[in-house]
Amino acid sequence: MSQINILTQDQVIALMGQVNARLQQIDERIIHYFEVKANNNEWLTAKEAQEILKISGTTLHDWSNKGILKKHKIGDRIRFRYDELIDAMTRMESKSKRV
């Protein structure tokens, strides 16, 4: 049988503090990962950019037309730089935290 534990308000507050501390650690690791990757100036196709950002082709096109993402025309092909994609996502993330 399952056992139900009832927590006091102080226990819930302490537990939430532990959860928040762990989330902060995870957030710092993610930021570090992207800072390391941001030094990567690799050229990406539109398909690769979509996969990295987990967005559709329509969204990629829309964001690049709005200036959210910077696209580069190389010959007759469109390319994106990995570091610029990460930079754009970081800017979007910081804007969403301010709201």
N, C-alpha and C positions, 0 to 999 in steps of 0.2 A: 504494500500500500504506500501511497505517497504521503509525505508529511508536509504540512503547511507551517511555515515559520512566520510569525508576526513580528515585524520590526518596529522599534520605537522611532520617533522622529529623529532623534540624535543618531541612531544607527543608519537611517536612510541618508541623512546628511553626510555622515562619514563615508558611506558607500559611494555616494555621488562624488565626493572629493577624490576617492580612489579612482573612480572611472574617469573623471576629468583629468587627473594626473596622467593616467595611462594614455588617454587620447592625445594629450599634449606631447607625450613621448613619440607617439606614432606620427603626429603632425610634423614634429621636428625631423624625424627620419625621412619622411616624404619630401620635405623641403630640401634636405641635404641631397637626396637622390636627384631631384630635379636641378639643383644647383650644379652638381657634377655633370649631369647630362646637358645642361645649358651651355657648357663649353664646347659642345659638339656642333660643328658648323655643317653637318651633313645635309646634302640636298635631297629632298623627298619629292616623290610624285604626289599628285592630288590624292590618289588612292591610299598611299602610305600615310599621308597627313590625316585623312579620314579615319584610318584604322587607329592611329595614335590618339587622336582626339575623341574617337568614338562618336563621330557625327556623320550625317549623310552628306552626299555630294552637293545637294541643294544648300545645306547649311554652310558648307565650306565655301561655296560660290558666293552666298549671301554675305558671309563674314569678310571675305576678301574684298568684295565690292564696297562694303561699309568701312573698310580700313581697319577692321578688328585684327585681321590676319594680313600679313604682307606677302603678296605673291610676286614672283620674279618670272619674267618671260625670258627664256633662253632659247634662242632660235624661234621655232614655232611651238615650243613646249612651255607649260607652266610648271614651275617648281616652287617649293617652300623650303625654308631652312629650318632645321630641327630646333635650333636655339631660339629662333624667332617665334615658333609655335609655343614653346614653353614660356617664353617671356609674355606672350599675349595671354596665355591661360593664367599666369600669375597675376597680371593686371586685372583680368576679369574676376579672379578669386578675391583680390583685395577690394575691388569695387563692391562685390556682393557682401563682404563682411562689414562694409561701412554703412550699408542700408539698413 
